[in-house]
Structure formats: structure tokens, C-alpha cells
Amino acid sequence: MAQNRLFVSQETLDVWLSNERVSVDGEIMTLKPEGQQFRLLTAVHFLNEVANGGDEQHLVGKVKDVAQVEGFGGELCSGSVILGDNAYEVVEGFVGEPLGPIAQADALASGQDLAAAALAAAGDSAQPEGEVDLLARFFLSSR
């Protein structure tokens, strides 16, 4: 199954770190206890266009890393991106690129699928619907 990128705001990452839900070593973030790793790139999530100039670039709702923003001429400035006559409100954070499959040795040894093994390690016995359900539970449990 293909793995998706994820966006983590700086505020969320700080909470996860303080609750020991993740560890970060350089640009690598590891989810605990699952072991899934992501390479982090500084990024922004575009919330809305605030200068009433329209959203010609169709950026609202999208996540772009800083190199992409600079590549199309945007300038990041404290919670905003300026692009020509447009100004966007953004949330600063990181985009995580999955580095590989989650270690499955324990799950396979016990006859469980990967999602069930991760939930069992977290103390949850309910069967997830799939990876999306597992990731949603991780996010919800970190609030």
C-alpha cells in the first residue's frame, strides 16, 4: 500500500515531543510505539487568502514545503506567505515523507496484522479499519 505524506504543525509536534509520542533525530521523526519514520521538511499549510486578491494559485488547503513556496516566488513571513498581490494565512510546521514500512516482526510473530499490533502496543484492543484508522487514532490520542 502506498504511503502518504503528512503535515504536522509546529505546535502539534511540540505537544507530541513533550508527551513522548514521537522522537526527532535531525530531520527524522519516529512515531512511538509504531516505529514508523518520516523525513521532515519545513512546510506551511495554506489556510486562506487574506488580501482579497483571490486564490489564483489555488493554494488554500494545500501544504507546500519552503523550497516549493520560494520556487513559485512566495515569501514566508511569520504566519503568512506573500505571493505577488496575494497574502495567505498559513500554519507553519513540517511535511513528513514516509521512509519505509513499519517494522512488522512482532506483529507477524504473533499472527496479528500491523495495525492491530500497533494498537495493542498502545493498549487499544479494537480492530482498526486500516492504516488511515490507525493514523487517525494516533492523532486523536495525542490531543
Secondary structure in CASP SS format (residue, H / E / C, confidence):
PFRMAT SS
TARGET T0000
AUTHOR 0000-0000-0000
METHOD secondary structure of the structure
MODEL  1
M C 1.00
A C 1.00
Q C 1.00
N C 1.00
R C 1.00
L E 1.00
F E 1.00
V E 1.00
S E 1.00
Q H 1.00
E H 1.00
T H 1.00
L H 1.00
D H 1.00
V H 1.00
W H 1.00
L H 1.00
S H 1.00
N C 1.00
E C 1.00
R C 1.00
V E 1.00
S E 1.00
V E 1.00
D E 1.00
G C 1.00
E C 1.00
I E 1.00
M E 1.00
T E 1.00
L E 1.00
K C 1.00
P C 1.00
E C 1.00
G C 1.00
Q C 1.00
Q E 1.00
F E 1.00
R E 1.00
L E 1.00
L E 1.00
T E 1.00
A E 1.00
V E 1.00
H E 1.00
F E 1.00
L E 1.00
N E 1.00
E E 1.00
V C 1.00
A C 1.00
N C 1.00
G C 1.00
G C 1.00
D C 1.00
E C 1.00
Q C 1.00
H C 1.00
L C 1.00
V C 1.00
G C 1.00
K C 1.00
V E 1.00
K E 1.00
D E 1.00
V H 1.00
A H 1.00
Q H 1.00
V H 1.00
E H 1.00
G H 1.00
F C 1.00
G C 1.00
G C 1.00
E E 1.00
L E 1.00
C C 1.00
S C 1.00
G C 1.00
S E 1.00
V E 1.00
I E 1.00
L E 1.00
G C 1.00
D C 1.00
N E 1.00
A E 1.00
Y E 1.00
E E 1.00
V E 1.00
V E 1.00
E E 1.00
G E 1.00
F E 1.00
V E 1.00
G E 1.00
E E 1.00
P E 1.00
L C 1.00
G C 1.00
P C 1.00
I C 1.00
A C 1.00
Q C 1.00
A H 1.00
D H 1.00
A H 1.00
L H 1.00
A H 1.00
S H 1.00
G C 1.00
Q C 1.00
D C 1.00
L H 1.00
A H 1.00
A H 1.00
A H 1.00
A H 1.00
L H 1.00
A H 1.00
A H 1.00
A C 1.00
G C 1.00
D C 1.00
S C 1.00
A C 1.00
Q C 1.00
P C 1.00
E C 1.00
G C 1.00
E H 1.00
V H 1.00
D H 1.00
L H 1.00
L H 1.00
A H 1.00
R H 1.00
F H 1.00
F H 1.00
L H 1.00
S H 1.00
S C 1.00
R C 1.00
END
